[in-house]
Amino acid sequence: MRFEELNLIEPLLRAVRDEGYTEPTPIQEQAIGPLLSGRDMLGCAQTGTGKTAAFALPILQKLAADKGMTGPRKLRVLVLAPTRELAAQINESFQVYGKHTGVASAVIFGGVGQEPQVRAIRRGVDVLVATPGRLLDLMGQGLVKLNTVDTLVLDEADRMLDMGFVRDVRKIVATVPTQRQTLLFSATMAPDVQELAEDLLRNPIRVSVTPSATTVDRIVQSVYHVTTSDKRPLLEELLRDPKVERALVFTRTKHGADKVVKNLDKAGIEALAIHGNKSQNARTRALDRFKSGETRVLIATDIAARGIDVDGVSHVINHDLPNIPDSYVHRIGRTARAGADGIAISFCDAEERPYLRDIEKLIRKAVPVVKGHAFEANGAREVAPAPRQAQPQARRPQSSQRQAQGRPQQPRSQAPQSRSTQRPAQEPRRDDRRPATSQPPAAPRRSRHENRPPQAAARPAPVADRGTAPPQERIARDWW
Ligand code: AMP
């Protein structure tokens, strides 16, 4: 299908051409028509599928059609997003796709001064992209009113709920007129997301481009069983491989992220960290350097990485496995963006083995184990993979120009190769292997629930805009 077949107006088609998009991605194909006709939508899609354009293009078209109407600009569209990075990115997309339409948008999020954001709103905007905390704050000060909004988008609703924003979201939605078009996007359709969708959407069309919790099938996944202390040299070794063009490394905690940066620095490998303890400016700087390629390695926590949309992330490395299996799917989705291939490598120490099992259950396949590497921990063979089941066929974005951008071309791994033949590209050379380190038995010392800080795992706290978090949230915030 071509964009021209989607009944989009010329100024939008031009913007899409300017971006180099040749054909719509599956979610764009499915969503744009119904959204243009005013339907509500429940979208099950991760970032990387082209979902922002799927909702931004029809919204812009609706606004552009009404541009002939006289009078001052009114706030017509509200987009809620869980994190600052995602909010900024969505706003950027509205500006890119809407550059020939005269539609004005602005973004508001916490962690930075409110004045420039307030000035932008005062100048008049059609579209406001916001994180819930800062929006409520400005609404409380009487600086933002939502009574003219006729289109509401909730992006990454699952993460918004995970971050404990449900009450804020409901408070905000209560002030938006009920006569509206509502769109809700989520990477997974957990029961609480479905409940919210049932309350907010009216007879929605449902689109799903990646069946919930199915791992993106173009990503070549592997796991290294290592001791905690060997994660450091293993990471250094992997990052020395020039095939790692751009790596996003995940740690479970902010402190862990800083530690990895420090250790890499000692090893002469430049890396930056992005997490909730960094100022917004530091986060933006780190992300910009990573995007421009000045910094090849970015260390991130789950929340900070939400919505990171960087082309050419060749590798996602899970320095620590997440204790929430959904997060694994979100993390590895940072590579293989918009139709390209990618590589996801996970380190798994003895305590993380239950997490690996949970992940394998969720993605319904075993993550191939890298064997015979220099840091192999004893007991790797004892890991029982989750039983293999038929992998539901995920629809992928159509081929795009991005595929031609020199990503490592990995074979597609529809089903894991047999363990004994699995040899990821990053495997250390035979001649510099050292004997495998010994490792206590595979049984973890604590259960995964005991490993969690109280409630934090179930409801990670926002890194966004809450100045006065209750004690429970402060605990969780520190964890993330
Ligand atoms: P999203 O899922 O909205 O985060 O989009 C992921 C990436 O796909 C972004 O970098 C977009 O610029 C890109 N993208 C969106 N639509 C298309 C398309 N039709 N063809 C190629 N790339 C696209």
Boltz pocket constraint, residues with backbone or C-beta under 6 A from the ligand:
constraints:
  - pocket:
      binder: B
      contacts: [[A, 20], [A, 21], [A, 22], [A, 23], [A, 24], [A, 25], [A, 28], [A, 46], [A, 47], [A, 48], [A, 49], [A, 50], [A, 51], [A, 52], [A, 53], [A, 309], [A, 337], [A, 338], [A, 398], [A, 399], [A, 400], [A, 401], [A, 402]]
      max_distance: 6.0
